[in-house]
Amino acid sequence: MEQYVDMKSPFTGGRVKEVFTTEVQEFRKENYTVHARYYVCEDTGEKFTTTEQDELAFNELYGQYRVRHGIPFPEEIKATRERYGLSLAAISKILGFGINQYANYENGQVPSESNGKMILAARDKNFMVSLLDSSREQFTEAEYAKIRNSILSAPEESTSDKQTALFYSDTQCSVYNGFGSLNTNKVANMVKFFIHKEGSVFPTKLNKEMFYADFAHYRKHGRSISGLRYKAIKYGPVPYHYDTIYDNIDGVEKNIVISHNSESTCLACDGYDPKTFSTDELATLESVFAVTHELTTEQIVDKSHEEPVWANYNSQGGFIPYSEAFNLILL
């Protein structure tokens, strides 16, 4: 797909068009098909990209590689360290990594397959203690004792993990949740964002706003905001287990109203925490709301039914892969 954009060519000052396509890219001697966006100068035919466009391809590429090889994502890598209460320096020594290696992994660098497996195995406390014991000479007696106690006293499963497992079932990063690690606090504030902006909203409309926001963000950045999975049902795309999710968010009120001569549930809340989101995520939420706010519940349902993604997956009953974000019509 190609479309002209409101910008001037850096080469000639002439017209520029943006191209949406797929490309085969190689990473660590393996080929992956990723979505790509780039600009083309109409006068010279030269291609150029922005950081945002490069980010889309890289995030999809790295996400696919991580899934194929079972390598944890940055949020999961950070969560492992924080669960044990360890510094970056300490966990790097224990796992036998370079001094800055674990920090790099938390910041997005893709571990080798062997290092990725090591980090996954380190989630087991007994394995972690055995690694600590094997690297005991690298710590003073006081450091060793403190680290060992910190590992042994770490929870088997955090409260947030239990809540995630209860409400969201399968949370493993994949194309079906936009390669996003699910964060219950971010989900809650995303829900509250749309409720607060609308003043009050029916769950049916909220479901569509959540869908469009996550898929629009994936289309620009190669990752979802919430990490939620979506299914296509009679009334359009919806977050999986959306009713359970909305029922268990603190601060969200359910009010009974009369709509079309029948009782319906309308959601309300006092506000949301914008600090939960990155600048890019908040920009996506605002841009989606600018479009969806103008639509009634019935209108946004009708719009979602015009989406090829709904037509293709409504009859299948399965989850919608985020790769379908590039086929959206409304946004």
Order of alpha helices (4+ residues) and beta strands (2+ residues): beta-beta-beta-beta-alpha-alpha-alpha-alpha-alpha-alpha-alpha-alpha-alpha-alpha-beta-beta-alpha-beta-beta-alpha-alpha-alpha
